[in-house]
Amino acid sequence: MVKKISEVAFLTGQPLGYYGSWSLFSLSHHYIVWLATLKAYPLRSTPFVDYDLVGDDILITDKKVANQHSRLLDRLSVTISFAKSIVFENGTIEFAKRFWIRDMQKHISPISLKALTSCRTTVGLCQLSCRYSIEISTLQRLAGAGYKVRSRLMSTQSPRWERLKAAAWLKVAPQSLLKAKIIDYLREAVKPKLIQIFPKDLVFDGEREILERAVILNLMKQWLTWLSWYHTVALSPDVTIDQLFDVPICATSWKRSNEDYELINFGYVWKCYDMGAGWNLSTTPRWLFGPPTLSFILVDQ
């Protein structure tokens, strides 16, 4: 509460609490690029896609469009910081804090100090290897290996360094291995079972066609839906645990069953919970972890 009514004016920036300002600013920036393209190529009929932008950070790979873009910003009284800009014709760019050279084919972005300080464990080294293209020799050096250790890179090393090479090759951390173990279990649990149709001895000759249209046809449709879901969703490399619980399961036997499929899924949930809770130092394969990782897990638990 204030004693006097007052107004607050923003001379620069966006109003506080206006969450759509970033997207609107990006859309305005896109419009400026499109206008620059129209001025550079008046007869162009196809959209200009040789650019990319994130907010005020922009990359334009066409010289004519870049010049028109600079002129439009001058008319709008927008100052371009050429000290922070890179203008090269050999494919050297800087965009979104990433550096590329040689026609944008070689990535030379530096690794942050925060990332380096968190790579003292196997988990941190795996994450660092996934984010940056780092050779295994460099990873071992970051883990504390000396020249003698790295000189025997192509031969058998001690178990500690062999585990690091295996983890870097897998490109996964131990937590990801737990997720993969749960997904593998769920894939096997929701795998479609073979259909058991009515025995021929129990079907009269005059009722066979009616039985196929009334019962077997609908059963086959449900089973084919289940089979299609399994091969398109469950076997996908990017499948999530939530998707595996959304299975269109159906009956596979002609006999009447009182099974509740919701309860079956509920049992799968508890099984996954037991697998996650049981993933400790006594059940985890020892070759997955090095000594630094073991101490990390002990602290985390």
CYANA upper distance limits for C-alpha pairs under 8 A (distance plus 0.5 A):
 10 PHE  CA     14 GLN  CA      7.91
 10 PHE  CA     15 PRO  CA      7.41
 14 GLN  CA     18 TYR  CA      7.77
 14 GLN  CA     21 SER  CA      7.15
 20 GLY  CA     24 LEU  CA      6.71
 21 SER  CA     25 PHE  CA      6.46
 22 TRP  CA     26 SER  CA      6.72
 22 TRP  CA     55 GLY  CA      7.27
 23 SER  CA     27 LEU  CA      6.68
 23 SER  CA     55 GLY  CA      8.34
 24 LEU  CA     28 SER  CA      6.70
 25 PHE  CA     29 HIS  CA      6.69
 25 PHE  CA     55 GLY  CA      7.16
 26 SER  CA     30 HIS  CA      6.70
 26 SER  CA     53 LEU  CA      8.22
 26 SER  CA     54 VAL  CA      7.44
 26 SER  CA     55 GLY  CA      5.49
 26 SER  CA     56 ASP  CA      7.84
 27 LEU  CA     31 TYR  CA      6.80
 28 SER  CA     32 ILE  CA      6.94
 29 HIS  CA     33 VAL  CA      6.99
 29 HIS  CA     55 GLY  CA      8.05
 29 HIS  CA     56 ASP  CA      7.96
 30 HIS  CA     34 TRP  CA      6.76
 30 HIS  CA     53 LEU  CA      8.42
 31 TYR  CA     35 LEU  CA      6.62
 32 ILE  CA     36 ALA  CA      6.59
 32 ILE  CA     69 HIS  CA      7.42
 32 ILE  CA     72 LEU  CA      7.91
 33 VAL  CA     37 THR  CA      6.65
 33 VAL  CA     65 VAL  CA      8.02
 33 VAL  CA     69 HIS  CA      6.72
 34 TRP  CA     38 LEU  CA      6.79
 34 TRP  CA     48 PHE  CA      7.76
 35 LEU  CA     39 LYS  CA      6.84
 36 ALA  CA     40 ALA  CA      6.60
 36 ALA  CA     65 VAL  CA      6.10
 36 ALA  CA     66 ALA  CA      8.20
 36 ALA  CA     68 GLN  CA      5.50
 36 ALA  CA     69 HIS  CA      5.67
 36 ALA  CA     72 LEU  CA      7.77
 37 THR  CA     41 TYR  CA      6.31
 37 THR  CA     42 PRO  CA      8.23
 37 THR  CA     48 PHE  CA      7.43
 37 THR  CA     65 VAL  CA      5.85
 37 THR  CA     68 GLN  CA      8.02
 38 LEU  CA     42 PRO  CA      5.50
 38 LEU  CA     43 LEU  CA      8.38
 38 LEU  CA     44 ARG  CA      7.80
 39 LYS  CA     65 VAL  CA      8.48
 39 LYS  CA     68 GLN  CA      7.42
 40 ALA  CA     64 LYS  CA      6.30
 40 ALA  CA     65 VAL  CA      6.18
 40 ALA  CA     68 GLN  CA      7.01
 50 ASP  CA     60 ILE  CA      6.91
 50 ASP  CA     61 THR  CA      6.30
 50 ASP  CA     62 ASP  CA      7.44
 51 TYR  CA     58 ILE  CA      7.90
 51 TYR  CA     59 LEU  CA      5.88
 51 TYR  CA     60 ILE  CA      4.94
 51 TYR  CA     61 THR  CA      6.59
 51 TYR  CA     62 ASP  CA      8.50
 52 ASP  CA     58 ILE  CA      6.31
 52 ASP  CA     59 LEU  CA      5.68
 52 ASP  CA     60 ILE  CA      7.24
 53 LEU  CA     57 ASP  CA      6.00
 53 LEU  CA     58 ILE  CA      4.61
 53 LEU  CA     59 LEU  CA      6.58
 54 VAL  CA     58 ILE  CA      6.90
 54 VAL  CA     96 ALA  CA      7.85
 57 ASP  CA     95 PHE  CA      7.41
 57 ASP  CA     96 ALA  CA      7.36
 58 ILE  CA     95 PHE  CA      7.57
 59 LEU  CA     93 ILE  CA      8.37
 59 LEU  CA     95 PHE  CA      7.09
 60 ILE  CA     65 VAL  CA      7.92
 60 ILE  CA     66 ALA  CA      6.54
 61 THR  CA     66 ALA  CA      8.13
 62 ASP  CA     66 ALA  CA      6.59
 63 LYS  CA     67 ASN  CA      6.71
 64 LYS  CA     68 GLN  CA      6.83
 65 VAL  CA     69 HIS  CA      6.48
 66 ALA  CA     70 SER  CA      6.73
 67 ASN  CA     71 ARG  CA      6.87
 68 GLN  CA     72 LEU  CA      6.72
 69 HIS  CA     73 LEU  CA      6.84
 70 SER  CA     74 ASP  CA      6.83
 70 SER  CA     80 ILE  CA      8.34
 71 ARG  CA     75 ARG  CA      6.88
 72 LEU  CA     76 LEU  CA      6.81
 73 LEU  CA     77 SER  CA      6.68
 73 LEU  CA     78 VAL  CA      5.55
 73 LEU  CA     79 THR  CA      7.65
 73 LEU  CA     80 ILE  CA      8.36
 74 ASP  CA     78 VAL  CA      6.20
 74 ASP  CA     79 THR  CA      7.37
 81 SER  CA     85 SER  CA      6.92
 82 PHE  CA     86 ILE  CA      7.97
 85 SER  CA     94 GLU  CA      8.39
 86 ILE  CA     92 THR  CA      8.21
 86 ILE  CA     93 ILE  CA      6.85
 86 ILE  CA     94 GLU  CA      7.23
 87 VAL  CA     93 ILE  CA      8.23
 88 PHE  CA     92 THR  CA      6.44
 88 PHE  CA     93 ILE  CA      7.94
 90 ASN  CA    101 ILE  CA      8.19
 90 ASN  CA    102 ARG  CA      7.03
 90 ASN  CA    103 ASP  CA      6.53
 91 GLY  CA    100 TRP  CA      8.09
 91 GLY  CA    101 ILE  CA      6.23
 91 GLY  CA    102 ARG  CA      5.96
 91 GLY  CA    103 ASP  CA      4.13
 91 GLY  CA    104 MET  CA      5.84
 92 THR  CA     99 PHE  CA      8.00
 92 THR  CA    100 TRP  CA      6.07
 92 THR  CA    101 ILE  CA      4.71
 92 THR  CA    102 ARG  CA      6.84
 92 THR  CA    103 ASP  CA      6.90
 92 THR  CA    104 MET  CA      6.77
 93 ILE  CA     99 PHE  CA      6.38
 93 ILE  CA    100 TRP  CA      5.85
 93 ILE  CA    101 ILE  CA      7.06
 93 ILE  CA    104 MET  CA      7.47
 94 GLU  CA     98 ARG  CA      5.95
 94 GLU  CA     99 PHE  CA      5.06
 94 GLU  CA    100 TRP  CA      6.98
 95 PHE  CA     99 PHE  CA      7.22
 97 LYS  CA    109 SER  CA      8.16
 98 ARG  CA    107 HIS  CA      8.12
 98 ARG  CA    108 ILE  CA      8.15
 98 ARG  CA    109 SER  CA      5.71
 99 PHE  CA    107 HIS  CA      6.52
 99 PHE  CA    108 ILE  CA      5.98
 99 PHE  CA    109 SER  CA      5.38
100 TRP  CA    104 MET  CA      5.41
100 TRP  CA    105 GLN  CA      7.16
100 TRP  CA    106 LYS  CA      5.96
100 TRP  CA    107 HIS  CA      5.13
100 TRP  CA    108 ILE  CA      6.37
100 TRP  CA    109 SER  CA      7.81
101 ILE  CA    105 GLN  CA      6.80
101 ILE  CA    106 LYS  CA      5.81
101 ILE  CA    107 HIS  CA      7.19
101 ILE  CA    108 ILE  CA      7.88
102 ARG  CA    106 LYS  CA      6.59
111 ILE  CA    115 ALA  CA      7.22
111 ILE  CA    116 LEU  CA      7.63
112 SER  CA    116 LEU  CA      6.98
113 LEU  CA    117 THR  CA      6.68
114 LYS  CA    118 SER  CA      6.99
115 ALA  CA    119 CYS  CA      7.00
115 ALA  CA    128 LEU  CA      7.65
116 LEU  CA    120 ARG  CA      8.37
118 SER  CA    124 GLY  CA      6.11
119 CYS  CA    123 VAL  CA      7.84
119 CYS  CA    124 GLY  CA      4.51
119 CYS  CA    125 LEU  CA      5.30
119 CYS  CA    128 LEU  CA      7.46
119 CYS  CA    142 LEU  CA      7.99
119 CYS  CA    143 ALA  CA      7.94
120 ARG  CA    124 GLY  CA      6.86
120 ARG  CA    125 LEU  CA      7.46
120 ARG  CA    142 LEU  CA      8.01
120 ARG  CA    143 ALA  CA      6.42
120 ARG  CA    292 PRO  CA      7.79
121 THR  CA    125 LEU  CA      6.73
121 THR  CA    143 ALA  CA      8.06
121 THR  CA    290 GLY  CA      8.43
121 THR  CA    292 PRO  CA      5.71
121 THR  CA    293 THR  CA      5.77
121 THR  CA    296 PHE  CA      7.95
122 THR  CA    126 CYS  CA      6.59
122 THR  CA    164 LEU  CA      7.24
122 THR  CA    167 ALA  CA      8.22
122 THR  CA    173 ALA  CA      8.17
122 THR  CA    289 PHE  CA      7.42
122 THR  CA    290 GLY  CA      7.11
122 THR  CA    292 PRO  CA      7.45
122 THR  CA    293 THR  CA      6.14
123 VAL  CA    127 GLN  CA      6.82
123 VAL  CA    173 ALA  CA      5.84
123 VAL  CA    174 PRO  CA      7.52
123 VAL  CA    293 THR  CA      7.38
124 GLY  CA    128 LEU  CA      6.58
125 LEU  CA    129 SER  CA      6.55
125 LEU  CA    139 LEU  CA      7.29
125 LEU  CA    143 ALA  CA      8.32
125 LEU  CA    168 ALA  CA      8.25
126 CYS  CA    130 CYS  CA      6.72
126 CYS  CA    167 ALA  CA      7.06
126 CYS  CA    168 ALA  CA      6.22
126 CYS  CA    171 LYS  CA      6.59
126 CYS  CA    172 VAL  CA      6.68
126 CYS  CA    173 ALA  CA      6.39
127 GLN  CA    131 ARG  CA      6.77
127 GLN  CA    171 LYS  CA      8.28
127 GLN  CA    172 VAL  CA      8.04
127 GLN  CA    173 ALA  CA      7.64
128 LEU  CA    132 TYR  CA      6.51
128 LEU  CA    134 ILE  CA      8.42
129 SER  CA    133 SER  CA      6.75
129 SER  CA    134 ILE  CA      6.23
129 SER  CA    139 LEU  CA      8.22
129 SER  CA    168 ALA  CA      7.04
129 SER  CA    171 LYS  CA      7.51
130 CYS  CA    171 LYS  CA      6.47
130 CYS  CA    172 VAL  CA      8.37
134 ILE  CA    138 THR  CA      6.94
134 ILE  CA    139 LEU  CA      7.32
135 GLU  CA    139 LEU  CA      6.96
136 ILE  CA    140 GLN  CA      6.70
136 ILE  CA    165 LYS  CA      7.19
136 ILE  CA    168 ALA  CA      7.73
137 SER  CA    141 ARG  CA      6.77
137 SER  CA    150 ARG  CA      6.64
137 SER  CA    153 LEU  CA      7.71
138 THR  CA    142 LEU  CA      6.70
139 LEU  CA    143 ALA  CA      6.74
140 GLN  CA    144 GLY  CA      6.92
140 GLN  CA    145 ALA  CA      5.80
140 GLN  CA    150 ARG  CA      7.65
140 GLN  CA    161 TRP  CA      7.78
140 GLN  CA    164 LEU  CA      8.15
141 ARG  CA    145 ALA  CA      5.26
141 ARG  CA    146 GLY  CA      7.03
141 ARG  CA    150 ARG  CA      8.08
145 ALA  CA    149 VAL  CA      6.36
145 ALA  CA    150 ARG  CA      7.18
146 GLY  CA    150 ARG  CA      6.88
147 TYR  CA    151 SER  CA      6.44
148 LYS  CA    152 ARG  CA      7.33
149 VAL  CA    153 LEU  CA      7.49
149 VAL  CA    157 GLN  CA      7.95
152 ARG  CA    156 THR  CA      7.71
152 ARG  CA    157 GLN  CA      7.24
153 LEU  CA    157 GLN  CA      7.63
156 THR  CA    162 GLU  CA      7.96
157 GLN  CA    161 TRP  CA      6.64
157 GLN  CA    162 GLU  CA      6.47
158 SER  CA    162 GLU  CA      6.69
159 PRO  CA    163 ARG  CA      6.50
159 PRO  CA    287 TRP  CA      8.49
160 ARG  CA    164 LEU  CA      7.06
160 ARG  CA    290 GLY  CA      6.10
160 ARG  CA    291 PRO  CA      8.08
161 TRP  CA    165 LYS  CA      6.81
162 GLU  CA    166 ALA  CA      6.76
163 ARG  CA    167 ALA  CA      6.59
163 ARG  CA    287 TRP  CA      6.71
163 ARG  CA    288 LEU  CA      6.99
163 ARG  CA    289 PHE  CA      7.41
163 ARG  CA    290 GLY  CA      7.24
164 LEU  CA    168 ALA  CA      6.55
164 LEU  CA    290 GLY  CA      8.07
165 LYS  CA    169 TRP  CA      6.58
166 ALA  CA    170 LEU  CA      6.68
167 ALA  CA    171 LYS  CA      6.61
167 ALA  CA    172 VAL  CA      6.95
167 ALA  CA    173 ALA  CA      7.69
167 ALA  CA    288 LEU  CA      7.83
168 ALA  CA    172 VAL  CA      7.82
172 VAL  CA    176 SER  CA      6.36
172 VAL  CA    177 LEU  CA      7.43
173 ALA  CA    177 LEU  CA      7.06
174 PRO  CA    178 LEU  CA      7.00
174 PRO  CA    288 LEU  CA      7.47
174 PRO  CA    289 PHE  CA      8.32
175 GLN  CA    179 LYS  CA      7.02
176 SER  CA    180 ALA  CA      6.65
177 LEU  CA    181 LYS  CA      6.60
178 LEU  CA    182 ILE  CA      6.87
178 LEU  CA    276 GLY  CA      7.69
178 LEU  CA    279 TRP  CA      7.96
179 LYS  CA    183 ILE  CA      6.65
180 ALA  CA    184 ASP  CA      6.53
181 LYS  CA    185 TYR  CA      6.82
182 ILE  CA    186 LEU  CA      6.74
182 ILE  CA    241 ILE  CA      8.42
182 ILE  CA    272 CYS  CA      6.73
182 ILE  CA    275 MET  CA      7.75
183 ILE  CA    187 ARG  CA      6.55
183 ILE  CA    240 THR  CA      8.20
183 ILE  CA    241 ILE  CA      6.85
183 ILE  CA    244 LEU  CA      8.35
184 ASP  CA    188 GLU  CA      6.91
185 TYR  CA    189 ALA  CA      6.69
186 LEU  CA    190 VAL  CA      6.56
186 LEU  CA    244 LEU  CA      7.19
186 LEU  CA    268 TYR  CA      8.08
187 ARG  CA    191 LYS  CA      6.47
187 ARG  CA    234 ALA  CA      6.83
187 ARG  CA    235 LEU  CA      8.02
187 ARG  CA    244 LEU  CA      7.80
190 VAL  CA    230 TYR  CA      8.39
190 VAL  CA    244 LEU  CA      8.22
190 VAL  CA    247 VAL  CA      7.66
190 VAL  CA    249 ILE  CA      8.17
191 LYS  CA    230 TYR  CA      7.34
192 PRO  CA    223 TRP  CA      8.23
192 PRO  CA    226 TRP  CA      7.23
192 PRO  CA    227 LEU  CA      6.59
192 PRO  CA    230 TYR  CA      7.96
192 PRO  CA    249 ILE  CA      8.39
193 LYS  CA    252 THR  CA      7.18
194 LEU  CA    252 THR  CA      7.07
195 ILE  CA    252 THR  CA      5.03
195 ILE  CA    253 SER  CA      6.44
196 GLN  CA    252 THR  CA      6.52
196 GLN  CA    253 SER  CA      5.22
196 GLN  CA    254 TRP  CA      6.66
197 ILE  CA    216 ILE  CA      8.09
197 ILE  CA    253 SER  CA      6.90
197 ILE  CA    254 TRP  CA      5.95
198 PHE  CA    202 LEU  CA      7.50
198 PHE  CA    203 VAL  CA      7.87
198 PHE  CA    254 TRP  CA      6.32
199 PRO  CA    203 VAL  CA      7.56
203 VAL  CA    207 GLU  CA      7.16
203 VAL  CA    208 ARG  CA      6.81
204 PHE  CA    208 ARG  CA      6.96
207 GLU  CA    211 LEU  CA      6.48
208 ARG  CA    212 GLU  CA      6.77
209 GLU  CA    213 ARG  CA      6.88
210 ILE  CA    214 ALA  CA      6.46
211 LEU  CA    215 VAL  CA      6.07
211 LEU  CA    216 ILE  CA      7.11
212 GLU  CA    216 ILE  CA      5.18
212 GLU  CA    217 LEU  CA      6.33
213 ARG  CA    217 LEU  CA      5.81
213 ARG  CA    218 ASN  CA      8.24
214 ALA  CA    218 ASN  CA      7.56
215 VAL  CA    219 LEU  CA      6.70
216 ILE  CA    220 MET  CA      6.49
217 LEU  CA    221 LYS  CA      6.82
218 ASN  CA    222 GLN  CA      6.80
219 LEU  CA    223 TRP  CA      6.64
219 LEU  CA    250 CYS  CA      8.44
219 LEU  CA    251 ALA  CA      8.10
219 LEU  CA    252 THR  CA      8.42
220 MET  CA    224 LEU  CA      6.45
221 LYS  CA    225 THR  CA      6.72
222 GLN  CA    226 TRP  CA      6.80
222 GLN  CA    248 PRO  CA      8.34
222 GLN  CA    249 ILE  CA      8.45
222 GLN  CA    250 CYS  CA      6.83
223 TRP  CA    227 LEU  CA      6.63
223 TRP  CA    249 ILE  CA      8.19
223 TRP  CA    250 CYS  CA      6.93
223 TRP  CA    251 ALA  CA      8.49
223 TRP  CA    252 THR  CA      8.19
224 LEU  CA    228 SER  CA      6.47
225 THR  CA    229 TRP  CA      6.64
225 THR  CA    248 PRO  CA      7.60
226 TRP  CA    230 TYR  CA      6.74
226 TRP  CA    247 VAL  CA      7.69
226 TRP  CA    248 PRO  CA      5.83
226 TRP  CA    249 ILE  CA      6.46
226 TRP  CA    250 CYS  CA      7.92
227 LEU  CA    231 HIS  CA      6.95
228 SER  CA    232 THR  CA      6.59
229 TRP  CA    233 VAL  CA      5.90
229 TRP  CA    234 ALA  CA      7.25
229 TRP  CA    247 VAL  CA      7.93
229 TRP  CA    248 PRO  CA      8.02
230 TYR  CA    234 ALA  CA      5.18
230 TYR  CA    235 LEU  CA      6.77
231 HIS  CA    235 LEU  CA      5.84
231 HIS  CA    236 SER  CA      7.95
232 THR  CA    236 SER  CA      6.68
233 VAL  CA    239 VAL  CA      6.93
233 VAL  CA    243 GLN  CA      8.08
233 VAL  CA    244 LEU  CA      8.46
234 ALA  CA    239 VAL  CA      6.69
234 ALA  CA    243 GLN  CA      8.06
234 ALA  CA    244 LEU  CA      6.67
235 LEU  CA    239 VAL  CA      7.75
239 VAL  CA    243 GLN  CA      7.09
239 VAL  CA    244 LEU  CA      7.98
240 THR  CA    244 LEU  CA      7.15
241 ILE  CA    245 PHE  CA      7.25
242 ASP  CA    246 ASP  CA      7.32
243 GLN  CA    247 VAL  CA      7.96
245 PHE  CA    265 ASN  CA      7.19
249 ILE  CA    261 TYR  CA      8.03
260 ASP  CA    264 ILE  CA      7.01
261 TYR  CA    265 ASN  CA      6.78
262 GLU  CA    266 PHE  CA      6.66
263 LEU  CA    267 GLY  CA      6.69
264 ILE  CA    268 TYR  CA      6.95
265 ASN  CA    269 VAL  CA      6.84
266 PHE  CA    270 TRP  CA      7.10
267 GLY  CA    271 LYS  CA      6.70
268 TYR  CA    272 CYS  CA      6.69
269 VAL  CA    273 TYR  CA      6.71
270 TRP  CA    274 ASP  CA      6.63
271 LYS  CA    275 MET  CA      6.75
272 CYS  CA    276 GLY  CA      6.69
273 TYR  CA    277 ALA  CA      6.54
274 ASP  CA    278 GLY  CA      6.28
275 MET  CA    279 TRP  CA      6.73
278 GLY  CA    283 THR  CA      7.42
279 TRP  CA    283 THR  CA      6.36
279 TRP  CA    284 THR  CA      6.55
280 ASN  CA    284 THR  CA      6.33
281 LEU  CA    294 LEU  CA      8.40
284 THR  CA    288 LEU  CA      8.14
285 PRO  CA    289 PHE  CA      8.39
289 PHE  CA    293 THR  CA      6.15
289 PHE  CA    294 LEU  CA      6.88
290 GLY  CA    294 LEU  CA      6.92
291 PRO  CA    295 SER  CA      7.09
292 PRO  CA    296 PHE  CA      6.82
293 THR  CA    297 ILE  CA      6.75
294 LEU  CA    298 LEU  CA      6.82
295 SER  CA    299 VAL  CA      6.86
296 PHE  CA    300 ASP  CA      6.72
297 ILE  CA    301 GLN  CA      6.57
